Every structure is written in C-alpha cells, then in structure tokens.
Amino acid sequence: MAFAIFANVLEVDEHGQTLNDGDAQYRAAQWIRARCDPGYQVEPPLAAWETELRGP
C-alpha cells in the first residue's frame, strides 16, 4: 500500500523529472506510521485515488 500511495501521488513531467517527490514520500510515510502507531491520524485522510492499486 505504501508503494501504491507513493506512485499515485508522485507527479512526473514530460521529461521524466519528478515534481513532488517529497509530497509522495510524506503521504506514504503517513500510511506506514498509521499502521505502526494506532494513535496517529493521517491528515488529511487518504483519498480513494491515493490508495487505488492499478495495473500497468
């Protein structure tokens, strides 16, 4: 799930350069922390599109 969140949030320009690598890492890390720390709340909550698993 962490990889799906990272890949869904990551934006890449037409030259293959990432535009928001830090944001994608942060959202994936929030999901991991929520799994490890029951008291942690992901803010804002993860949207359905962020957690959707997609094929190639």
Secondary structure per residue as TSV (DSSP state, phi and psi in degrees):
chain	resnum	aa	ss	phi	psi
A	1	M	-	360.0	-38.2
A	2	A	H	-59.7	-41.1
A	3	F	H	-66.7	-40.9
A	4	A	H	-60.7	-45.2
A	5	I	H	-61.7	-47.6
A	6	F	H	-57.8	-49.1
A	7	A	H	-66.6	-36.8
A	8	N	H	-72.0	-34.0
A	9	V	H	-82.0	-31.0
A	10	L	-	-61.6	132.8
A	11	E	-	-111.6	134.6
A	12	V	B	-126.1	133.6
A	13	D	-	-81.6	-179.7
A	14	E	T	-66.3	-13.4
A	15	H	T	-99.7	4.2
A	16	G	S	83.8	9.7
A	17	Q	-	-87.5	134.8
A	18	T	B	-76.4	143.0
A	19	L	S	-106.3	-22.8
A	20	N	-	-144.9	45.6
A	21	D	H	-54.7	-42.5
A	22	G	H	-64.0	-39.9
A	23	D	H	-64.1	-43.1
A	24	A	H	-64.0	-41.9
A	25	Q	H	-62.4	-43.4
A	26	Y	H	-62.8	-44.4
A	27	R	H	-64.5	-41.9
A	28	A	H	-63.7	-40.9
A	29	A	H	-64.8	-35.4
A	30	Q	H	-61.1	-42.0
A	31	W	H	-63.6	-44.5
A	32	I	H	-61.3	-45.9
A	33	R	H	-61.8	-40.5
A	34	A	H	-62.5	-31.3
A	35	R	H	-75.0	-29.1
A	36	C	H	-92.8	-25.0
A	37	D	-	-125.6	98.5
A	38	P	T	-58.9	-20.5
A	39	G	T	-86.1	-6.9
A	40	Y	-	-86.6	134.7
A	41	Q	-	-112.5	127.9
A	42	V	-	-72.7	122.8
A	43	E	S	-126.8	126.3
A	44	P	S	-68.4	158.1
A	45	P	-	-56.3	149.7
A	46	L	-	-65.2	133.9
A	47	A	-	-82.3	159.2
A	48	A	H	-57.8	-39.7
A	49	W	H	-66.2	-25.9
A	50	E	H	-72.7	-30.2
A	51	T	H	-103.6	2.1
A	52	E	-	-72.5	128.2
A	53	L	-	-88.0	127.7
A	54	R	-	-122.8	150.8
A	55	G	-	-85.3	175.7
A	56	P	-	-64.7	360.0
